[in-house]
């Protein structure tokens, strides 16, 4: 699924630092895919391309989303840090030729999560949070948990993100709340 030209195109579009981050997310996604019996190939593609919508050069992401005929919900329109994931799924499909819906959804929901996430979606979400370049309070706990219980790691990760978003007085996307609630209900029934 990963074509050789993906790497050059991605580096050119998102810049060296974000590209290095994407390689680390890809590696972590592959590691987790092996643990949780998910397609390594899909995990590699989704991990590599998860930030393909974070284009360098101060590009107007709202305008670009419009150019791709993407209809953004009000939370995403008003929190520009979320646009790249929606845009990234469209870019992955139109510019990289990705047609696998699970891979596209993993890219689309890697920042907010959502209810009933697939294992691949969970893996890319977590891999983005715990790749070796990340250093925030609690990341080591999430890293350890991710190796033994993906859902518990996801809950802890979403909790951490929600606290951060609240401290920054930013909007909370309802997909994150729904993802967390669904996971908590699911865990309570086990």
CORVEN-V782284 format. One record per pair of residues at least 24 apart in sequence whose C-alpha atoms are under 10 Angstrom apart, sorted by the first residue. I is the first residue (numbers start at 0). J is the second residue. Records with the same first field share a line. If there is no record, write none. Layout:
BEGIN
I=J + J
END
This chain:
BEGIN
0=40 + 41 + 43 + 44 + 95 + 96 + 97 + 99
1=40 + 41 + 43 + 44 + 45 + 47 + 48 + 95 + 97
2=44 + 95
4=95
5=44 + 47 + 48 + 94 + 95
6=47 + 48
8=51 + 94 + 95
9=47 + 48 + 50 + 51 + 52 + 54 + 95
10=51 + 54 + 55
11=54 + 55
12=51 + 52 + 53 + 54 + 55 + 56
13=50 + 51 + 52 + 53 + 54 + 55 + 56
14=53 + 54 + 55 + 56
15=55
17=50 + 51 + 53 + 54 + 55
18=47 + 48 + 50 + 51
19=47 + 132
20=46 + 47 + 50 + 127 + 130 + 131 + 132 + 133
21=45 + 46 + 47 + 48 + 49 + 50 + 51 + 126 + 127 + 130
22=46 + 47 + 48 + 130
23=47 + 126 + 127 + 129 + 130 + 131 + 132
24=48 + 49 + 50 + 122 + 123 + 124 + 125 + 126 + 127 + 128 + 129 + 130 + 131 + 132
25=49 + 123 + 126 + 127 + 130
26=126 + 130 + 131
27=122 + 123 + 125 + 126 + 127 + 128 + 129 + 130 + 131
28=119 + 120 + 121 + 122 + 123 + 124 + 125 + 126 + 127 + 129 + 130
29=122 + 123 + 126
30=122 + 126 + 146
31=118 + 119 + 121 + 122 + 123 + 125 + 126 + 145 + 146 + 147 + 149
32=118 + 119 + 122 + 123
34=145 + 146 + 147 + 149
35=118 + 119 + 122 + 146 + 147 + 148 + 149
36=118 + 119
37=117 + 118 + 119 + 122
38=118 + 119
39=119
40=102
41=99 + 101 + 102 + 103 + 105 + 119
42=101 + 102 + 105 + 118 + 119 + 120 + 122 + 123 + 126
43=102 + 123
44=91 + 97 + 102 + 103 + 105 + 106
45=88 + 91 + 97 + 99 + 101 + 102 + 103 + 104 + 105 + 106 + 107 + 109 + 119 + 120 + 122 + 123
46=102 + 105 + 106 + 109 + 119 + 120 + 122 + 123 + 124 + 126 + 127
47=106 + 123
48=84 + 87 + 88 + 90 + 91 + 95 + 97 + 102 + 103 + 105 + 106
49=83 + 84 + 87 + 88 + 91 + 102 + 103 + 104 + 105 + 106 + 107 + 108 + 109 + 110 + 123 + 124 + 127
50=83 + 84 + 85 + 86 + 87 + 88 + 90 + 91 + 106 + 107 + 109 + 110 + 127
51=83 + 84 + 86 + 87 + 88 + 89 + 90 + 91 + 94 + 95 + 106
52=81 + 82 + 83 + 84 + 85 + 86 + 87 + 88 + 89 + 90 + 91 + 106 + 107
53=80 + 81 + 82 + 83 + 84 + 86 + 87
54=83 + 86 + 87
60=86
61=86
64=89 + 90
67=93
72=172
73=172
74=170 + 171 + 172 + 173 + 174
75=170 + 171 + 172
77=169 + 170
78=169 + 170 + 171 + 172
80=110
81=107 + 108 + 109 + 110 + 111 + 172
82=107 + 110
83=107 + 109 + 110
84=108 + 109 + 110 + 111
85=109 + 110
108=174 + 175
110=157 + 160 + 172 + 174 + 175
111=157 + 160 + 161 + 171 + 172 + 173 + 174 + 175 + 176 + 177 + 178
112=153 + 157 + 172 + 173 + 174 + 175 + 176 + 177 + 178 + 179
113=172 + 173 + 174 + 175 + 176 + 177 + 178 + 179 + 180 + 181 + 182
114=173 + 174 + 175 + 176 + 177 + 178 + 179 + 180 + 181 + 182
115=177 + 178 + 181 + 182 + 185
116=178 + 181 + 182
118=149 + 150
121=149 + 150 + 152 + 153
122=149 + 150 + 152 + 153
124=153 + 156 + 157
125=149 + 150 + 152 + 153 + 156 + 157
128=153 + 156 + 157 + 160
129=156
135=159
150=179 + 182 + 183 + 185 + 186
151=182 + 183 + 186
153=178 + 179 + 182
154=178 + 179 + 180 + 181 + 182 + 183 + 186
155=179
END
